[in-house]
């Protein structure tokens, strides 16, 4: 039997041997007909595409391009090569016996296979079930911006950005409308570190940006995600030799100007105002004609230099960068400088991986003194810049000659100066253990610390009329913030046939600490040799010192389930539980769940369409929280500096008193959001549509409504869970891209419509009035609440006939040429009771248009933004169009006179407040605008020119920002940002807001 088995085994091997010989002969015959094909894979602008797949169609045989995009493959002369790479459209080319084939890959704007970072993990774009937007980092980097937020305007549906041109100014970002009544800025996550993408952060380091807009997408961040999440991943090194990239960009910035009167025209109307009031004219200095705008505004300059070094091997990579950003402002005495460095590296050894992301920056800002945007029109042209008779030598008005309380901006910049400096270190260290291909553990430690220095210097000298002669003084403080983040996550990812399951569980802990010490000294000595003050705190007298510390902690547990069946049915579930030290013991914890689902109809067997390439429906519901309160809001505040006299000996005892009421019942705000979305790709995905409809409702909104001081409250309005806010909106984006031979172009339009409503105020209140706004239950926040004007009185008879139903003359003190106000309550007089809601500061919709084209080595791109339907308050006109107060006036006005009755501008008079009321609809204007936000041209030097220089890529760019605005708004900038204390309620008030600047840039980029 053993012999029989041995014979059979020998016979089996013999048969296999002959089969191997036979197939070897066939293969030799086939290879004899093969040729070697070489070539290079590049992008439309000539850049190499490394690690692209080159596959022989119908086989598993292929090759991969190297770092320079080159490949080499053996194939049959009649076969076809298939070129593919993540983020590019797959290209097929028949060999036709050619031995050299170069391929230009076209970017797949749909990028269905693109990896999207969604928090503690990633997904392919095609598998997303929530509302997540991707932003190309070069769209931001090609603009001249200080922060990431500045560059987002017009690029993403549902994301509203309002910035300004002041050096170091940070933009306000609002994702999908107003969610609360305190802060609208989203949560930033950079390389896994919960932080801020503020002016310390270098936008040139960005590799990818994701905006998580709905609750299901952002729910993994729980209580901090109510305002949306912006996830930023910074650049990493790639396999290959050292890559060096250098860029330099210089920009000139130009301040918009008001149309203001010169001395001759000003004197005419100033004298008219005094004459109409029956007052003696001012003794105007007609020999002076100061253009305050020329004196205060200047051409600004921005310099942005960036260098990076990157590379890697099979098991490791590194990226290093350095940046200098300097902004010499358009307003005298303003400046911003930032220097930053970054090192990102990672390595892998077997099942273990480790990496770090570290950024160091130092930013210094010479802050704007006062508000010269207002002062340039508060000061009149008859006031000289300098006046030796005034303390300090600056001109600023004189009783009976130039009776104004405006401020000389040059004097203020000289005598009152503020500088802020921040040295920041932030980064994280992570490590992973991949036990098996489908299970990995990740630990992430994040750390951020900032050393903050503030200095205020008050020199001796005056800047306004009747100013007390204050001594020199310096206020200085030193602060340090520190954030520690610990995260542990375990990820299971495995496919079971048509089932693809990803399960994530994790735990995080974050601790925040801020401490500050401060000191003040007065009567500082001056160095007689230099004329400079000694600003160190060991000089001067009247010392004041102090300090404080704030601490907070947040601990969380999280889980996420992603399920994909056959690339058709998608399901996503998230739960996060957060506990915050900011709340009292009984209210520290909150649970934040979400569910979302998607159906890729285009992958169904019954769906057969050559026209529609991709069709997916999405739906989600989620709950997010917000603990947007200060560290100790749930606790009472005690003032322990008091003293009390007691006993027969009248002994002095220390005492304490409560100065801020506490609310121990504070609990999480809770945002509940529903989202329904559609993703559609047609014409081979060249035309793409994304649409979303959402309803978001925030309950238990945290806000400090004003209460009477007689309650014992003397430390600010205590926070309570009171209001309910609701947003409903629609987002729509349509994009098209096409390549025809050497010409390619792309265009996209996005549309956002958001309606907000304050469902209820809570605390037994139905309305809240701040400034000229009314926030009333059932209506949008911050509606305009003002007196209504009804033309001008043309004669005394009109005044006498303007009566209520009872025959009472409503405005008996008016004279011809005065404004007629509506008596809405019919009581026969004009009072605050006649105010009405007349408009909304919220736009009906906002739009963005982006377009670009490339031809050979030339490229062009532009970005337009538009806003329609908002009513805004023009603070500039509320000053220069009133004549009861001395300031400059708008040139070219035509006020009412008996000889010029056909006008809407009232008579000018110094003595009446009727025509100068700021609480009327006279100063409300349309905030509609269309703006060319960016336009740029680029040229890539041909490789034939560069090949001998060792430079692999060289590029020249020329661009401009904010150079064209179509609007009827009479202020400096309809795209203004209100940064006052009541910004949420008075968002439509433009009262000295720093405008966006016209910016002209030239840049050079090269790599080798």
Secondary structure, DSSP 8 states (H G I E B T S, - for coil): -HHHHHHHHHHHHHHHHHHHHHHHHHHHHHHHTEEEEEEEEEETTS-B-TT-EEEETTSS-EEE--TTSEEEEEEETT-EEEEE-TTB--EEEE-TT-SB--EEE-B-SS-TT-EEE-SSSEEEGGG--S-EEEE-HHHHHTS--SSTGGGGTTTSTTEEEE---STT---EEEESS--SSS----EEEETTEEE---TTS-GGGEEEEEEE-SHHHHGGGGGG-TT-EEEEEE----SEEEEEEEEEEEEEEE-----B--HHHHHHHHHHHHHHTT-------TT----HHHHHB--EEEEEEEEEEEEE-SSEEEEEEEEEEEEE-SBTT-EEEEEEEEEEEEEEETTEEEEEEEEEEEEEEE---S-HHHHHHHS-TTS-SB-TTSTTSB---BTTTB------HHHHHHHEEEEEEEEEEEEEEEEEEEEETTEEEEEEEEEEEEEEEEEEEE-S---STT------EEEEEEEEEEEEEEEEEEEEEEEETTEEEEEEEEEEEEEEEEEEEEEEEES--B-TTT--B--STTSSEEEEEEEEEEEEEEEEEEEEEEEEETTTEEEEEEEEEEEETTS-GGG-EEEEEEEEEEEEGGGSTT---SSEEEEEEEEEEEEEEE--S-TTTTS-EEEEEEEEEETTTTEEEEEEEEEE---TT---EEEEEEEEEEEEEETTTTEEEEEEEEEEEEEEEEE-----GGGT--SS---EEEEEEEEEEEEEEEEEEEEETTEEEEEEEEEEEEEEEEEE-BTTBSEEEETTEEEETTB-TTEEEEB-EEEE--SHHHHHH-B-TT--BS-TT--TT-EEE--TT-SSS--GGG-EEEE-SS-SEEEEEEEEEEETTEEEEEEEEEEES-EEEEHHHHHHT--SS----BTT--B-BTTB-S-SB----SS-SGGG-SSBGGGEEE--EEEEEEEEEEEE--HHHHTTTT-SEEEEEEEEEEEEEEE---SS-SS----STTTTTSTTEESS-----EEEEEEEEEE-
